[in-house]
Amino acid sequence: MSASVLHRSHRRKRSRGFTLIEVMVALAILAIALAAVIEGVTAHVANATYLRDRTLAHWVAMNRAAELQLGSEWPSPGTTKGAALLADHEWFWTVIVYQTGDTHVRRADIEVSNKDGGETLSKVIAYVGQPL
């Protein structure tokens, strides 16, 4: 074999595949990209959980408002606390009833949290008329 044939054969073997440094750089870029994707997914899941909790808390508040408006007893001014079970979770509500300028209407501020004394996730204001 001539020297030029050996030289070409040797060059072909060297040009196949990636060097270790190229593989390491590619892996570093991939690791950074995956870390960013994981961080984004984590933030999305946390946001979705928060929105789910706010939605369920709002339903609890609206249910409590409906109970006050449809109940046979007229709520007395003052604060009442309680709990409700919705979606296999216990929700804590606080109702503050105020007198209004109309003697036949009272205002009820309803706050709901997922922990007793925790952050308010939903607040609804309802007006309750005196039962006939």
N, CA, C and O atoms as CSV, one atom per row, in Angstrom:
chain,resi,resn,atom,element,x,y,z
A,1,MET,N,N,0.838,-1.167,0.000
A,1,MET,CA,C,0.000,0.000,0.000
A,1,MET,C,C,0.881,1.226,0.000
A,1,MET,O,O,1.980,1.268,0.553
A,2,SER,N,N,0.321,2.214,-0.656
A,2,SER,CA,C,1.102,3.443,-0.724
A,2,SER,C,C,0.838,4.281,0.522
A,2,SER,O,O,-0.114,4.032,1.262
A,3,ALA,N,N,1.666,5.245,0.736
A,3,ALA,CA,C,1.563,6.109,1.911
A,3,ALA,C,C,0.299,6.954,1.876
A,3,ALA,O,O,-0.283,7.231,2.925
A,4,SER,N,N,-0.141,7.373,0.680
A,4,SER,CA,C,-1.349,8.210,0.592
A,4,SER,C,C,-2.602,7.412,0.951
A,4,SER,O,O,-3.522,7.966,1.552
A,5,VAL,N,N,-2.662,6.123,0.598
A,5,VAL,CA,C,-3.810,5.288,0.940
A,5,VAL,C,C,-3.872,5.091,2.454
A,5,VAL,O,O,-4.951,5.171,3.041
A,6,LEU,N,N,-2.737,4.837,3.088
A,6,LEU,CA,C,-2.706,4.687,4.541
A,6,LEU,C,C,-3.106,5.986,5.238
A,6,LEU,O,O,-3.799,5.972,6.255
A,7,HIS,N,N,-2.663,7.094,4.680
A,7,HIS,CA,C,-2.969,8.393,5.271
A,7,HIS,C,C,-4.475,8.667,5.201
A,7,HIS,O,O,-5.050,9.147,6.177
A,8,ARG,N,N,-5.137,8.367,4.050
A,8,ARG,CA,C,-6.584,8.569,3.900
A,8,ARG,C,C,-7.354,7.624,4.834
A,8,ARG,O,O,-8.340,8.031,5.448
A,9,SER,N,N,-6.917,6.391,4.940
A,9,SER,CA,C,-7.576,5.418,5.802
A,9,SER,C,C,-7.495,5.864,7.265
A,9,SER,O,O,-8.467,5.749,8.012
A,10,HIS,N,N,-6.350,6.362,7.654
A,10,HIS,CA,C,-6.149,6.834,9.012
A,10,HIS,C,C,-7.013,8.072,9.284
A,10,HIS,O,O,-7.549,8.224,10.382
A,11,ARG,N,N,-7.149,8.951,8.293
A,11,ARG,CA,C,-7.940,10.163,8.449
A,11,ARG,C,C,-9.424,9.816,8.607
A,11,ARG,O,O,-10.125,10.455,9.391
A,12,ARG,N,N,-9.902,8.825,7.880
A,12,ARG,CA,C,-11.302,8.421,7.981
A,12,ARG,C,C,-11.613,7.887,9.384
A,12,ARG,O,O,-12.675,8.180,9.934
A,13,LYS,N,N,-10.728,7.134,9.945
A,13,LYS,CA,C,-10.957,6.591,11.285
A,13,LYS,C,C,-11.011,7.711,12.325
A,13,LYS,O,O,-11.799,7.630,13.267
A,14,ARG,N,N,-10.221,8.713,12.180
A,14,ARG,CA,C,-10.204,9.814,13.140
A,14,ARG,C,C,-11.435,10.702,13.010
A,14,ARG,O,O,-11.842,11.323,13.992
A,15,SER,N,N,-12.030,10.778,11.846
A,15,SER,CA,C,-13.149,11.692,11.644
A,15,SER,C,C,-14.491,11.070,12.024
A,15,SER,O,O,-15.510,11.759,11.983
A,16,ARG,N,N,-14.519,9.815,12.384
A,16,ARG,CA,C,-15.770,9.178,12.789
A,16,ARG,C,C,-16.049,9.460,14.265
A,16,ARG,O,O,-15.134,9.450,15.089
A,17,GLY,N,N,-17.376,9.722,14.609
A,17,GLY,CA,C,-17.773,9.894,16.004
A,17,GLY,C,C,-17.433,11.266,16.561
A,17,GLY,O,O,-16.949,12.152,15.857
A,18,PHE,N,N,-17.706,11.406,17.858
A,18,PHE,CA,C,-17.484,12.666,18.547
A,18,PHE,C,C,-16.341,12.499,19.541
A,18,PHE,O,O,-16.069,11.403,20.032
A,19,THR,N,N,-15.696,13.596,19.814
A,19,THR,CA,C,-14.638,13.558,20.825
A,19,THR,C,C,-15.286,13.630,22.205
A,19,THR,O,O,-16.459,13.981,22.338
A,20,LEU,N,N,-14.526,13.302,23.199
A,20,LEU,CA,C,-15.037,13.334,24.569
A,20,LEU,C,C,-15.486,14.742,24.953
A,20,LEU,O,O,-16.517,14.900,25.607
A,21,ILE,N,N,-14.747,15.742,24.568
A,21,ILE,CA,C,-15.107,17.123,24.918
A,21,ILE,C,C,-16.421,17.532,24.251
A,21,ILE,O,O,-17.225,18.244,24.853
A,22,GLU,N,N,-16.645,17.086,23.009
A,22,GLU,CA,C,-17.894,17.404,22.317
A,22,GLU,C,C,-19.083,16.744,23.020
A,22,GLU,O,O,-20.138,17.359,23.173
A,23,VAL,N,N,-18.909,15.518,23.437
A,23,VAL,CA,C,-19.974,14.815,24.155
A,23,VAL,C,C,-20.254,15.504,25.489
A,23,VAL,O,O,-21.416,15.660,25.867
A,24,MET,N,N,-19.224,15.911,26.198
A,24,MET,CA,C,-19.409,16.566,27.495
A,24,MET,C,C,-20.105,17.920,27.343
A,24,MET,O,O,-20.957,18.269,28.161
A,25,VAL,N,N,-19.754,18.680,26.313
A,25,VAL,CA,C,-20.422,19.963,26.070
A,25,VAL,C,C,-21.895,19.728,25.738
A,25,VAL,O,O,-22.764,20.444,26.235
A,26,ALA,N,N,-22.176,18.737,24.905
A,26,ALA,CA,C,-23.561,18.426,24.550
A,26,ALA,C,C,-24.359,18.010,25.790
A,26,ALA,O,O,-25.504,18.428,25.960
A,27,LEU,N,N,-23.761,17.195,26.647
A,27,LEU,CA,C,-24.442,16.783,27.876
A,27,LEU,C,C,-24.676,17.960,28.820
A,27,LEU,O,O,-25.714,18.027,29.478
A,28,ALA,N,N,-23.732,18.875,28.891
A,28,ALA,CA,C,-23.904,20.060,29.737
A,28,ALA,C,C,-25.063,20.914,29.228
A,28,ALA,O,O,-25.873,21.395,30.020
A,29,ILE,N,N,-25.146,21.105,27.915
A,29,ILE,CA,C,-26.246,21.878,27.329
A,29,ILE,C,C,-27.574,21.175,27.591
A,29,ILE,O,O,-28.560,21.820,27.947
A,30,LEU,N,N,-27.599,19.877,27.420
A,30,LEU,CA,C,-28.815,19.101,27.664
A,30,LEU,C,C,-29.243,19.191,29.130
A,30,LEU,O,O,-30.432,19.320,29.422
A,31,ALA,N,N,-28.289,19.125,30.042
A,31,ALA,CA,C,-28.603,19.205,31.474
A,31,ALA,C,C,-29.193,20.565,31.830
A,31,ALA,O,O,-30.145,20.643,32.606
A,32,ILE,N,N,-28.643,21.624,31.275
A,32,ILE,CA,C,-29.165,22.971,31.541
A,32,ILE,C,C,-30.579,23.110,30.983
A,32,ILE,O,O,-31.459,23.669,31.638
A,33,ALA,N,N,-30.793,22.599,29.774
A,33,ALA,CA,C,-32.125,22.678,29.158
A,33,ALA,C,C,-33.144,21.873,29.961
A,33,ALA,O,O,-34.261,22.341,30.181
A,34,LEU,N,N,-32.779,20.680,30.400
A,34,LEU,CA,C,-33.697,19.856,31.188
A,34,LEU,C,C,-34.007,20.491,32.540
A,34,LEU,O,O,-35.133,20.395,33.026
A,35,ALA,N,N,-33.021,21.136,33.145
A,35,ALA,CA,C,-33.262,21.816,34.418
A,35,ALA,C,C,-34.280,22.937,34.236
A,35,ALA,O,O,-35.147,23.132,35.088
A,36,ALA,N,N,-34.180,23.671,33.135
A,36,ALA,CA,C,-35.143,24.741,32.865
A,36,ALA,C,C,-36.537,24.170,32.624
A,36,ALA,O,O,-37.526,24.736,33.091
A,37,VAL,N,N,-36.625,23.065,31.907
A,37,VAL,CA,C,-37.924,22.432,31.648
A,37,VAL,C,C,-38.545,21.939,32.954
A,37,VAL,O,O,-39.738,22.138,33.183
A,38,ILE,N,N,-37.758,21.306,33.801
A,38,ILE,CA,C,-38.263,20.794,35.078
A,38,ILE,C,C,-38.739,21.946,35.962
A,38,ILE,O,O,-39.771,21.832,36.624
A,39,GLU,N,N,-38.003,23.043,35.979
A,39,GLU,CA,C,-38.412,24.207,36.765
A,39,GLU,C,C,-39.737,24.768,36.251
A,39,GLU,O,O,-40.601,25.144,37.043
A,40,GLY,N,N,-39.899,24.824,34.952
A,40,GLY,CA,C,-41.149,25.303,34.368
A,40,GLY,C,C,-42.319,24.400,34.691
A,40,GLY,O,O,-43.404,24.881,35.016
A,41,VAL,N,N,-42.114,23.101,34.606
A,41,VAL,CA,C,-43.182,22.144,34.915
A,41,VAL,C,C,-43.559,22.227,36.396
A,41,VAL,O,O,-44.740,22.171,36.739
A,42,THR,N,N,-42.574,22.359,37.260
A,42,THR,CA,C,-42.834,22.477,38.695
A,42,THR,C,C,-43.660,23.722,38.997
A,42,THR,O,O,-44.604,23.669,39.785
A,43,ALA,N,N,-43.306,24.837,38.374
A,43,ALA,CA,C,-44.070,26.073,38.575
A,43,ALA,C,C,-45.498,25.915,38.063
A,43,ALA,O,O,-46.440,26.409,38.684
A,44,HIS,N,N,-45.659,25.235,36.946
A,44,HIS,CA,C,-46.994,25.017,36.384
A,44,HIS,C,C,-47.846,24.156,37.316
A,44,HIS,O,O,-49.022,24.451,37.530
A,45,VAL,N,N,-47.269,23.111,37.860
A,45,VAL,CA,C,-48.007,22.228,38.773
A,45,VAL,C,C,-48.402,22.987,40.040
A,45,VAL,O,O,-49.526,22.848,40.522
A,46,ALA,N,N,-47.488,23.783,40.576
A,46,ALA,CA,C,-47.801,24.560,41.780
A,46,ALA,C,C,-48.921,25.558,41.497
A,46,ALA,O,O,-49.815,25.739,42.323
A,47,ASN,N,N,-48.875,26.202,40.340
A,47,ASN,CA,C,-49.912,27.162,39.972
A,47,ASN,C,C,-51.255,26.461,39.777
A,47,ASN,O,O,-52.290,26.969,40.207
A,48,ALA,N,N,-51.241,25.310,39.138
A,48,ALA,CA,C,-52.484,24.563,38.919
A,48,ALA,C,C,-53.098,24.136,40.251
A,48,ALA,O,O,-54.317,24.183,40.413
A,49,THR,N,N,-52.273,23.725,41.194
A,49,THR,CA,C,-52.756,23.330,42.519
A,49,THR,C,C,-53.370,24.526,43.247
A,49,THR,O,O,-54.429,24.412,43.864
A,50,TYR,N,N,-52.700,25.665,43.168
A,50,TYR,CA,C,-53.212,26.881,43.810
A,50,TYR,C,C,-54.559,27.289,43.204
A,50,TYR,O,O,-55.488,27.642,43.929
A,51,LEU,N,N,-54.659,27.238,41.877
A,51,LEU,CA,C,-55.913,27.598,41.216
A,51,LEU,C,C,-57.032,26.614,41.557
A,51,LEU,O,O,-58.181,27.019,41.729
A,52,ARG,N,N,-56.702,25.329,41.655
A,52,ARG,CA,C,-57.703,24.336,42.057
A,52,ARG,C,C,-58.219,24.647,43.458
A,52,ARG,O,O,-59.425,24.618,43.700
A,53,ASP,N,N,-57.302,24.945,44.382
A,53,ASP,CA,C,-57.698,25.259,45.753
A,53,ASP,C,C,-58.566,26.511,45.811
A,53,ASP,O,O,-59.546,26.551,46.555
A,54,ARG,N,N,-58.217,27.528,45.036
A,54,ARG,CA,C,-59.024,28.759,45.016
A,54,ARG,C,C,-60.415,28.489,44.455
A,54,ARG,O,O,-61.405,29.024,44.956
A,55,THR,N,N,-60.490,27.667,43.426
A,55,THR,CA,C,-61.792,27.341,42.835
A,55,THR,C,C,-62.666,26.592,43.831
A,55,THR,O,O,-63.837,26.926,44.010
A,56,LEU,N,N,-62.097,25.580,44.479
A,56,LEU,CA,C,-62.867,24.811,45.463
A,56,LEU,C,C,-63.278,25.683,46.647
A,56,LEU,O,O,-64.392,25.554,47.155
A,57,ALA,N,N,-62.386,26.567,47.089
A,57,ALA,CA,C,-62.719,27.475,48.189
A,57,ALA,C,C,-63.862,28.405,47.786
A,57,ALA,O,O,-64.731,28.712,48.602
A,58,HIS,N,N,-63.865,28.850,46.543
A,58,HIS,CA,C,-64.952,29.710,46.064
A,58,HIS,C,C,-66.282,28.949,46.068
A,58,HIS,O,O,-67.319,29.504,46.432
A,59,TRP,N,N,-66.247,27.692,45.668
A,59,TRP,CA,C,-67.467,26.873,45.706
A,59,TRP,C,C,-67.991,26.737,47.134
A,59,TRP,O,O,-69.197,26.811,47.369
A,60,VAL,N,N,-67.080,26.539,48.085
A,60,VAL,CA,C,-67.490,26.436,49.494
A,60,VAL,C,C,-68.138,27.750,49.933
A,60,VAL,O,O,-69.174,27.739,50.598
A,61,ALA,N,N,-67.534,28.874,49.565
A,61,ALA,CA,C,-68.088,30.178,49.942
A,61,ALA,C,C,-69.463,30.395,49.310
A,61,ALA,O,O,-70.380,30.884,49.968
A,62,MET,N,N,-69.603,30.034,48.044
A,62,MET,CA,C,-70.895,30.196,47.369
A,62,MET,C,C,-71.955,29.265,47.975
A,62,MET,O,O,-73.120,29.646,48.092
A,63,ASN,N,N,-71.555,28.057,48.355
A,63,ASN,CA,C,-72.487,27.139,49.024
A,63,ASN,C,C,-72.961,27.724,50.352
A,63,ASN,O,O,-74.144,27.660,50.687
A,64,ARG,N,N,-72.018,28.293,51.101
A,64,ARG,CA,C,-72.374,28.892,52.404
A,64,ARG,C,C,-73.302,30.085,52.196
A,64,ARG,O,O,-74.246,30.273,52.963
A,65,ALA,N,N,-73.045,30.891,51.168
A,65,ALA,CA,C,-73.917,32.037,50.862
A,65,ALA,C,C,-75.322,31.554,50.509
A,65,ALA,O,O,-76.312,32.134,50.954
A,66,ALA,N,N,-75.405,30.498,49.716
A,66,ALA,CA,C,-76.718,29.950,49.343
A,66,ALA,C,C,-77.451,29.414,50.569
A,66,ALA,O,O,-78.662,29.593,50.697
A,67,GLU,N,N,-76.718,28.756,51.474
A,67,GLU,CA,C,-77.343,28.249,52.699
A,67,GLU,C,C,-77.905,29.395,53.538
A,67,GLU,O,O,-78.993,29.279,54.102
A,68,LEU,N,N,-77.161,30.503,53.621
A,68,LEU,CA,C,-77.640,31.654,54.387
A,68,LEU,C,C,-78.871,32.273,53.736
A,68,LEU,O,O,-79.832,32.623,54.421
A,69,GLN,N,N,-78.841,32.406,52.417
A,69,GLN,CA,C,-79.939,33.059,51.708
A,69,GLN,C,C,-81.195,32.198,51.662
A,69,GLN,O,O,-82.307,32.726,51.646
A,70,LEU,N,N,-81.031,30.889,51.641
A,70,LEU,CA,C,-82.184,29.995,51.534
A,70,LEU,C,C,-82.645,29.437,52.874
A,70,LEU,O,O,-83.685,28.784,52.955
A,71,GLY,N,N,-81.876,29.692,53.917
A,71,GLY,CA,C,-82.217,29.150,55.234
A,71,GLY,C,C,-83.458,29.802,55.822
A,71,GLY,O,O,-83.842,30.908,55.440
A,72,SER,N,N,-84.069,29.101,56.747
A,72,SER,CA,C,-85.285,29.616,57.384
A,72,SER,C,C,-84.962,30.584,58.519
A,72,SER,O,O,-85.830,31.345,58.948
A,73,GLU,N,N,-83.715,30.563,59.012
A,73,GLU,CA,C,-83.319,31.471,60.093
A,73,GLU,C,C,-82.552,32.648,59.516
A,73,GLU,O,O,-81.752,32.503,58.591
A,74,TRP,N,N,-82.816,33.816,60.085
A,74,TRP,CA,C,-82.114,35.021,59.660
A,74,TRP,C,C,-80.826,35.122,60.457
A,74,TRP,O,O,-80.873,35.051,61.685
A,75,PRO,N,N,-79.670,35.285,59.809
A,75,PRO,CA,C,-78.406,35.302,60.555
A,75,PRO,C,C,-78.284,36.536,61.451
A,75,PRO,O,O,-78.616,37.651,61.049
A,76,SER,N,N,-77.809,36.311,62.654
A,76,SER,CA,C,-77.588,37.409,63.599
A,76,SER,C,C,-76.270,38.091,63.278
A,76,SER,O,O,-75.339,37.442,62.799
A,77,PRO,N,N,-76.175,39.403,63.538
A,77,PRO,CA,C,-74.889,40.080,63.335
A,77,PRO,C,C,-73.821,39.454,64.232
A,77,PRO,O,O,-74.085,39.112,65.385
A,78,GLY,N,N,-72.631,39.313,63.696
A,78,GLY,CA,C,-71.526,38.719,64.439
A,78,GLY,C,C,-70.740,37.757,63.569
A,78,GLY,O,O,-70.946,37.677,62.358
A,79,THR,N,N,-69.843,37.034,64.203
A,79,THR,CA,C,-68.941,36.129,63.490
A,79,THR,C,C,-69.287,34.680,63.801
A,79,THR,O,O,-69.529,34.314,64.951
A,80,THR,N,N,-69.305,33.869,62.758
A,80,THR,CA,C,-69.531,32.433,62.891
A,80,THR,C,C,-68.432,31.715,62.128
A,80,THR,O,O,-68.057,32.123,61.029
A,81,LYS,N,N,-67.917,30.642,62.717
A,81,LYS,CA,C,-66.888,29.843,62.041
A,81,LYS,C,C,-67.373,28.413,61.907
A,81,LYS,O,O,-68.170,27.931,62.711
A,82,GLY,N,N,-66.877,27.747,60.881
A,82,GLY,CA,C,-67.250,26.360,60.680
A,82,GLY,C,C,-66.363,25.711,59.640
A,82,GLY,O,O,-65.399,26.308,59.159
A,83,ALA,N,N,-66.702,24.490,59.302
A,83,ALA,CA,C,-65.932,23.737,58.314
A,83,ALA,C,C,-66.893,23.032,57.374
A,83,ALA,O,O,-68.030,22.723,57.730
A,84,ALA,N,N,-66.412,22.786,56.172
A,84,ALA,CA,C,-67.199,22.072,55.168
A,84,ALA,C,C,-66.280,21.092,54.459
A,84,ALA,O,O,-65.089,21.351,54.285
A,85,LEU,N,N,-66.843,19.971,54.057
A,85,LEU,CA,C,-66.076,18.963,53.332
A,85,LEU,C,C,-66.434,19.056,51.852
A,85,LEU,O,O,-67.604,18.954,51.485
A,86,LEU,N,N,-65.431,19.250,51.010
A,86,LEU,CA,C,-65.633,19.302,49.567
A,86,LEU,C,C,-64.404,18.709,48.900
A,86,LEU,O,O,-63.275,19.076,49.224
A,87,ALA,N,N,-64.626,17.794,47.969
A,87,ALA,CA,C,-63.546,17.144,47.216
A,87,ALA,C,C,-62.562,16.440,48.159
A,87,ALA,O,O,-61.347,16.537,47.992
A,88,ASP,N,N,-63.108,15.737,49.142
A,88,ASP,CA,C,-62.293,14.995,50.121
A,88,ASP,C,C,-61.302,15.886,50.868
A,88,ASP,O,O,-60.226,15.438,51.262
A,89,HIS,N,N,-61.670,17.130,51.054
A,89,HIS,CA,C,-60.796,18.069,51.758
A,89,HIS,C,C,-61.656,18.915,52.692
A,89,HIS,O,O,-62.776,19.293,52.346
A,90,GLU,N,N,-61.130,19.205,53.868
A,90,GLU,CA,C,-61.857,20.042,54.816
A,90,GLU,C,C,-61.485,21.505,54.593
A,90,GLU,O,O,-60.308,21.865,54.582
A,91,TRP,N,N,-62.507,22.338,54.416
A,91,TRP,CA,C,-62.338,23.770,54.184
A,91,TRP,C,C,-62.909,24.510,55.389
A,91,TRP,O,O,-63.948,24.128,55.927
A,92,PHE,N,N,-62.232,25.556,55.800
A,92,PHE,CA,C,-62.653,26.317,56.973
A,92,PHE,C,C,-63.217,27.658,56.524
A,92,PHE,O,O,-62.573,28.402,55.784
A,93,TRP,N,N,-64.435,27.957,56.985
A,93,TRP,CA,C,-65.071,29.208,56.593
A,93,TRP,C,C,-65.345,30.080,57.808
A,93,TRP,O,O,-65.530,29.597,58.925
A,94,THR,N,N,-65.362,31.378,57.547
A,94,THR,CA,C,-65.724,32.371,58.548
A,94,THR,C,C,-66.772,33.275,57.923
A,94,THR,O,O,-66.574,33.794,56.825
A,95,VAL,N,N,-67.881,33.464,58.615
A,95,VAL,CA,C,-68.945,34.353,58.139
A,95,VAL,C,C,-69.079,35.495,59.143
A,95,VAL,O,O,-69.285,35.269,60.335
A,96,ILE,N,N,-68.960,36.719,58.643
A,96,ILE,CA,C,-69.177,37.906,59.469
A,96,ILE,C,C,-70.432,38.587,58.934
A,96,ILE,O,O,-70.473,39.029,57.786
A,97,VAL,N,N,-71.453,38.665,59.785
A,97,VAL,CA,C,-72.737,39.257,59.386
A,97,VAL,C,C,-72.811,40.673,59.949
A,97,VAL,O,O,-72.544,40.903,61.128
A,98,TYR,N,N,-73.180,41.619,59.081
A,98,TYR,CA,C,-73.323,43.026,59.445
A,98,TYR,C,C,-74.759,43.476,59.201
A,98,TYR,O,O,-75.442,42.972,58.310
A,99,GLN,N,N,-75.200,44.435,60.010
A,99,GLN,CA,C,-76.472,45.084,59.721
A,99,GLN,C,C,-76.238,46.088,58.593
A,99,GLN,O,O,-75.136,46.613,58.430
A,100,THR,N,N,-77.287,46.343,57.822
A,100,THR,CA,C,-77.192,47.323,56.736
A,100,THR,C,C,-78.158,48.469,57.028
A,100,THR,O,O,-78.836,48.477,58.055
A,101,GLY,N,N,-78.210,49.422,56.123
A,101,GLY,CA,C,-79.135,50.544,56.268
A,101,GLY,C,C,-80.587,50.107,56.181
A,101,GLY,O,O,-81.473,50.796,56.686
A,102,ASP,N,N,-80.839,48.981,55.551
A,102,ASP,CA,C,-82.192,48.422,55.444
A,102,ASP,C,C,-82.370,47.410,56.576
A,102,ASP,O,O,-81.574,46.481,56.711
A,103,THR,N,N,-83.399,47.587,57.376
A,103,THR,CA,C,-83.599,46.700,58.531
A,103,THR,C,C,-83.989,45.280,58.133
A,103,THR,O,O,-83.989,44.381,58.974
A,104,HIS,N,N,-84.322,45.069,56.853
A,104,HIS,CA,C,-84.734,43.736,56.388
A,104,HIS,C,C,-83.636,43.021,55.595
A,104,HIS,O,O,-83.866,41.948,55.037
A,105,VAL,N,N,-82.444,43.621,55.547
A,105,VAL,CA,C,-81.331,43.035,54.777
A,105,VAL,C,C,-80.072,43.057,55.637
A,105,VAL,O,O,-79.794,44.040,56.324
A,106,ARG,N,N,-79.323,41.973,55.591
A,106,ARG,CA,C,-78.022,41.903,56.276
A,106,ARG,C,C,-76.946,41.499,55.280
A,106,ARG,O,O,-77.202,40.810,54.293
A,107,ARG,N,N,-75.745,41.950,55.573
A,107,ARG,CA,C,-74.597,41.637,54.717
A,107,ARG,C,C,-73.787,40.537,55.385
A,107,ARG,O,O,-73.557,40.570,56.593
A,108,ALA,N,N,-73.354,39.557,54.587
A,108,ALA,CA,C,-72.532,38.454,55.104
A,108,ALA,C,C,-71.239,38.384,54.297
A,108,ALA,O,O,-71.265,38.153,53.088
A,109,ASP,N,N,-70.111,38.583,54.973
A,109,ASP,CA,C,-68.792,38.410,54.351
A,109,ASP,C,C,-68.329,36.994,54.663
A,109,ASP,O,O,-68.188,36.623,55.829
A,110,ILE,N,N,-68.096,36.211,53.629
A,110,ILE,CA,C,-67.728,34.805,53.799
A,110,ILE,C,C,-66.302,34.614,53.305
A,110,ILE,O,O,-65.997,34.890,52.145
A,111,GLU,N,N,-65.436,34.145,54.185
A,111,GLU,CA,C,-64.043,33.866,53.831
A,111,GLU,C,C,-63.774,32.381,54.020
A,111,GLU,O,O,-64.229,31.773,54.988
A,112,VAL,N,N,-63.019,31.800,53.071
A,112,VAL,CA,C,-62.724,30.365,53.122
A,112,VAL,C,C,-61.219,30.166,52.989
A,112,VAL,O,O,-60.562,30.802,52.165
A,113,SER,N,N,-60.687,29.270,53.819
A,113,SER,CA,C,-59.268,28.892,53.740
A,113,SER,C,C,-59.167,27.372,53.838
A,113,SER,O,O,-60.112,26.699,54.250
A,114,ASN,N,N,-58.010,26.846,53.454
A,114,ASN,CA,C,-57.841,25.392,53.530
A,114,ASN,C,C,-57.207,24.957,54.851
A,114,ASN,O,O,-57.061,23.761,55.104
A,115,LYS,N,N,-56.832,25.919,55.691
A,115,LYS,CA,C,-56.316,25.623,57.028
A,115,LYS,C,C,-57.045,26.525,58.002
A,115,LYS,O,O,-57.400,27.654,57.662
A,116,ASP,N,N,-57.267,26.041,59.200
A,116,ASP,CA,C,-57.928,26.864,60.209
A,116,ASP,C,C,-57.031,28.053,60.523
A,116,ASP,O,O,-55.922,27.879,61.028
A,117,GLY,N,N,-57.501,29.252,60.229
A,117,GLY,CA,C,-56.702,30.452,60.448
A,117,GLY,C,C,-55.678,30.693,59.359
A,117,GLY,O,O,-54.819,31.562,59.509
A,118,GLY,N,N,-55.744,29.948,58.265
A,118,GLY,CA,C,-54.775,30.091,57.180
A,118,GLY,C,C,-55.138,31.216,56.218
A,118,GLY,O,O,-56.062,31.993,56.458
A,119,GLU,N,N,-54.396,31.279,55.138
A,119,GLU,CA,C,-54.598,32.304,54.110
A,119,GLU,C,C,-55.991,32.171,53.496
A,119,GLU,O,O,-56.433,31.070,53.166
A,120,THR,N,N,-56.674,33.306,53.346
A,120,THR,CA,C,-57.995,33.305,52.718
A,120,THR,C,C,-57.838,33.038,51.231
A,120,THR,O,O,-57.142,33.772,50.530
A,121,LEU,N,N,-58.489,31.982,50.753
A,121,LEU,CA,C,-58.418,31.632,49.337
A,121,LEU,C,C,-59.592,32.192,48.552
A,121,LEU,O,O,-59.498,32.380,47.339
A,122,SER,N,N,-60.701,32.460,49.241
A,122,SER,CA,C,-61.868,33.028,48.563
A,122,SER,C,C,-62.649,33.880,49.548
A,122,SER,O,O,-62.779,33.540,50.724
A,123,LYS,N,N,-63.167,34.998,49.044
A,123,LYS,CA,C,-64.019,35.863,49.855
A,123,LYS,C,C,-65.229,36.233,49.013
A,123,LYS,O,O,-65.097,36.708,47.885
A,124,VAL,N,N,-66.405,36.010,49.573
A,124,VAL,CA,C,-67.663,36.303,48.891
A,124,VAL,C,C,-68.493,37.191,49.813
A,124,VAL,O,O,-68.551,36.964,51.021
A,125,ILE,N,N,-69.125,38.191,49.240
A,125,ILE,CA,C,-70.044,39.051,49.985
A,125,ILE,C,C,-71.450,38.731,49.506
A,125,ILE,O,O,-71.741,38.792,48.311
A,126,ALA,N,N,-72.315,38.391,50.445
A,126,ALA,CA,C,-73.701,38.043,50.109
A,126,ALA,C,C,-74.641,38.915,50.936
A,126,ALA,O,O,-74.314,39.335,52.046
A,127,TYR,N,N,-75.788,39.168,50.380
A,127,TYR,CA,C,-76.828,39.905,51.093
A,127,TYR,C,C,-77.980,38.955,51.358
A,127,TYR,O,O,-78.422,38.221,50.474
A,128,VAL,N,N,-78.460,38.985,52.602
A,128,VAL,CA,C,-79.491,38.049,53.031
A,128,VAL,C,C,-80.724,38.847,53.446
A,128,VAL,O,O,-80.662,39.723,54.308
A,129,GLY,N,N,-81.835,38.520,52.813
A,129,GLY,CA,C,-83.094,39.169,53.171
A,129,GLY,C,C,-83.764,38.449,54.321
A,129,GLY,O,O,-83.599,37.243,54.501
A,130,GLN,N,N,-84.534,39.215,55.105
A,130,GLN,CA,C,-85.243,38.634,56.243
A,130,GLN,C,C,-86.327,37.695,55.722
A,130,GLN,O,O,-87.116,38.074,54.857
A,131,PRO,N,N,-86.364,36.460,56.252
A,131,PRO,CA,C,-87.400,35.523,55.810
A,131,PRO,C,C,-88.792,36.066,56.123
A,131,PRO,O,O,-89.000,36.757,57.121
A,132,LEU,N,N,-89.714,35.742,55.267
A,132,LEU,CA,C,-91.097,36.218,55.454
A,132,LEU,C,C,-91.851,35.382,56.446
A,132,LEU,O,O,-93.023,35.649,56.714
